[in-house]
């Protein structure tokens, strides 16, 4: 039997880079003329993988969100993994928006990845869902590279990462 190659398909946000982007966005917003004297906030709740933006009105909230997205992009945070909930009313006529930071591949997406790979009928590729990631293995490195190319072309609604390459 030949050498088995494998790699993991994962997804997530580097929380340190998210934190840095939030700090930069907060600093920029605090210095902007159109936000002077207003009660605005951007809060990162690491344990909940959640970002909470609050502003006096929807217009300013959307402006804040644009600043945050720009900072995230510059810091290499995959904005596809930021899932913004609809804007809701908060106390005192203010508005807020919660943004979930996608960490790991959701079960439905993992199943869709496995299904897609199986539909392509790669002869030697094995798929296994392991928690919030998918492990793909094969004795053929070429087939694994073809799978990566296939997955990069598909849009699963999240940013996929390919790593943890191994030979066994």
SVG drawing of the C-alpha trace seen along z (x, -y; Angstrom):
<svg xmlns="http://www.w3.org/2000/svg" viewBox="-36 -67 40 69">
<polyline fill="none" stroke="black" stroke-width="0.4" points="0.0,0.0 1.3,-3.5 1.6,-6.5 -1.7,-8.1 -1.8,-11.9 -4.4,-13.9 -5.4,-17.5 -8.1,-19.2 -10.7,-21.7 -11.5,-24.2 -12.9,-27.6 -12.6,-30.4 -11.4,-33.8 -8.2,-34.6 -9.6,-36.3 -6.4,-38.3 -6.7,-39.9 -10.4,-40.5 -9.5,-42.2 -6.9,-44.3 -9.4,-45.3 -12.0,-46.2 -9.5,-48.4 -8.4,-50.2 -12.1,-50.7 -13.0,-52.1 -10.1,-54.5 -11.0,-55.7 -14.6,-56.2 -13.8,-58.1 -11.7,-60.5 -14.3,-61.1 -16.2,-64.4 -19.6,-62.7 -19.4,-60.6 -18.2,-63.4 -20.2,-63.3 -22.3,-60.3 -22.7,-57.1 -21.3,-54.4 -19.6,-51.2 -18.0,-48.1 -17.7,-45.2 -15.9,-41.9 -17.2,-39.0 -14.5,-36.4 -16.2,-33.6 -19.4,-33.9 -17.6,-34.6 -19.7,-37.7 -19.2,-41.3 -21.9,-43.8 -22.1,-47.3 -24.3,-50.0 -25.1,-53.5 -27.8,-56.2 -29.3,-55.4 -29.2,-53.0 -27.2,-55.3 -24.3,-55.7 -24.5,-51.9 -24.0,-51.1 -21.2,-53.6 -19.5,-51.9 -20.0,-48.5 -18.2,-49.7 -15.2,-50.9 -15.1,-47.5 -15.3,-45.6 -12.5,-47.7 -10.2,-47.1 -11.1,-43.3 -10.1,-43.1 -6.8,-44.9 -6.0,-42.5 -6.7,-39.4 -9.9,-38.4 -12.2,-36.5 -15.3,-38.8 -17.3,-35.8 -17.1,-34.4 -18.8,-37.5 -22.5,-36.8 -24.4,-40.0 -27.8,-39.7 -30.6,-42.2 -30.3,-45.6 -32.5,-45.7 -33.7,-48.5 -32.0,-49.1 -32.7,-51.3 -33.3,-55.0 -34.0,-54.8 -30.5,-53.5 -29.9,-50.6 -27.6,-47.6 -26.3,-44.8 -24.8,-41.5 -22.2,-39.8 -21.4,-36.2 -17.8,-35.1 -17.9,-31.8 -15.5,-29.4 -15.4,-25.9 -17.5,-24.4 -21.2,-24.1 -22.5,-20.5 -24.7,-21.2 -21.8,-22.8 -19.5,-19.9 -22.1,-17.5 -22.4,-19.6 -18.6,-19.4 -18.5,-15.6 -21.5,-15.3 -19.8,-17.4 -16.5,-15.5 -18.4,-12.1 -20.5,-13.4 -17.3,-14.1 -16.3,-10.4 -12.7,-10.9 -11.6,-7.2 -9.3,-7.2 -10.4,-10.2 -11.9,-9.5 -13.9,-12.1 -14.5,-12.2 -16.4,-14.9 -14.4,-15.4 -16.2,-17.9 -16.1,-21.3 -13.7,-20.2 -13.5,-17.8 -10.5,-15.5 -9.8,-14.4 -7.3,-11.6 -6.0,-9.8 -2.9,-8.0 -3.0,-10.4 -1.7,-13.9 -2.9,-14.9 -6.5,-13.9 -6.2,-15.9 -5.1,-18.9 -8.0,-18.5 -10.4,-18.4 -8.8,-21.6 -9.3,-23.3 -12.9,-22.1 -13.7,-23.3 -12.1,-26.7 -14.4,-27.2 -17.6,-26.4 -19.3,-29.0 -20.3,-27.5 -21.0,-30.9 -17.9,-30.7 -14.2,-31.0 -12.5,-27.6 -8.9,-27.0 -6.8,-24.0 -4.1,-22.8 -2.6,-20.2 -1.2,-18.3 0.2,-14.9 1.7,-11.8 1.1,-8.6"/>
</svg>
